[in-house]
């Protein structure tokens, strides 16, 4: 009996001991999982290593004069591992010694929290033994460079526990300027040059050994065996000109705001090369503001009357008409197969010459001529459109260029009146870029060039590939036809629909207005919406730039014609470009004339002007105040008068007549970046007098070698 009880007691004791041990194990497991779980998981993560990819630095997009249009900038996320041994040794002596100075420095650097708030934040992370505490996110390189010098941080990663994680972000320094054309690499759906040249810009990724701390944050491990440096992407040099782009966007925006337009685009091309110097695209947002939300320049639509240039080219080349032939324009209203062709207004005029029909933009006249001469053979007319490259994309270096729509006999959309309506820019669709290229061909002696946006691919300043102009058609028409077309285009701006816009212009313009009623799906043309356009080039006698403006007006707009909406935008752009780049100095007077007949004008430092006049024996009458620093001298080489010249601090002064030294002093003291062309004295300046000065703005000044007869 005693033996049995003894055995049972031992069994019960063993069972009880096992239960206690089981409870202890379970308690410890719960404690580890619930209380110490974060610590052990972070420790596990920290032991996990792998070979990871290093993102290559993306190449930069420049202008031809070296300004950055899109570039990569580093941003840094700062993490803190408070568990490191140096921070825990001697009861945290290092941490306690540095915490106050570090908190104060962080507050001074980032200016978002007080020193006390930073101290509490760091102490809490330290007490929690946080291994992945996020201190700051997306700080700039300048801030990071200063951060590395702060107390405790300056002891290095493996002592302080601060871990920087670098990420590159794409930046457009000029904000909205040509944003849709340049594109943004950070967009999930890349567009523009960033997309077209992605394989060139992106470079080649490297590799590195990383370990993961809790939260999935990667920390580089210094082990050269597993490191391969990334290759930086190549740079591309764009044909865009920041100054031309700026004035183009401003002119387009002003018109769209004035007319409450829906969308619009403006393109400026260098006539002899095909280089796109500006491409502005603006759309109206829901809040009423305008933004570069879509590339309308490469989107096809019915062009309207700017297309009449193609029609007249075909008629003249086939010798169907001459400019002096008479056309019955039916008073502005003509019925064909139970449909009516209207001019912009029912004017009552019965007969006009072919040239007048074009200059006054008669839809009736153009439709009747095409119907009469190509009605039985429409393919002959359409073949001309093909020769003008209007049936296929221009092939510009942008993805997303839309296909034009040119119907042909036998197509589903071809009907009895298609040909007649095509004559004045309906029942077909082409892009503004195609319209621009056609007009540029007339300006460029008949040679059609491929428009392009990138002139070179470079690496570390070395040109790897130079991109030259590409000829699409060596001649789209005979020289005789081209000259007749040029006469008609100039006539539009002197006698026709754009005469009021270009009246008293100091330079000759050749161009054409266009107004197209906009169709909207199943609702057709019944919404009272119109697209205004103007395409042309200047100066007409020696074309330098070709430009197209296309603006879609709001429904029910009071002003919607091309002459009212689009042509003024063209003129604003042309005026600025002419003033800045194209205006030539007046004819110079020869020195053999009498000294009294040679006028002089000098602007600059008053003391310098007096010294120069004494050295040249010019008698001066000084009407300036004694305190005046700057002065204006006008007169002849025998006598002159000096007047004080006020120079405002915050507004752009007139630099015309100044020497380069004085002009540079004034401009650079106001924070302007100066670009110089020529030598001598200032003839023209790109920033208008009176404009508010923005530091960092580029000022282009044109110099002339002569000291006389400045404008």
Secondary structure, 3 states (H helix, E strand, C coil): CHHHHHHHHHHHHHHHHHHHHHHHHHHHHHHHHHCCHHHHHHHHHHCCEEEEEECCCCCCEEECCCCEEEEEEEEEEEEECCCCHHHHHHHHHHHHHHHHHHHHHHHHHHCCCCHHHHHHHHHHHHHCCCCCEEEEEEEEHHHHHHHCCCCCHHHCHHHHCEEEEEEEEEECCCCCCCHHHHCCCCCCCCCHHHHHCHHHHCCECEEEEEEEEHHHEEEECCCHHHCECCECCCEEEECCCHHHHHHHHHHHHHHHHHHCCCEEEEEEEECCCCEEEEEEEEEECCCCCEECCCCHHHCEECCHHHHHHHHHHHHHHCCCCCCCCEEECHHHEEEECCEEEECCCCCCCCEEEHHHHHHCCCHHHHHHHHHHHHCCCHHHHHHHHHHCCCCCCCCCCCCCCCCCEECCCCCCCCCCCHHHHHCCCCCEEEEHHHHHHHHHHHHCCCCEECCECEEEEEECCEEEEECCCCEEECCCCCHHHHHHHHHHHHHHHHCCCCCCCCCCCCCCEEEEEEEEECCCHHHCCCCCCEEEEEEEEECCCCCCEEEEEEEECCCCCCCCCHHHHCHHHHHHHHHHHHHHHHCCCCCCCCCCCCHHHCEEEEEEEHHHHHHHHHHCCCEEEECCCCCCCEEEEEEECCEEEEEECCCCCCECCCCCCEEHHHHHHHHHHCCCEEEEECCCEEEEECCCCCCECCCCCEEEEEEECCCECCC
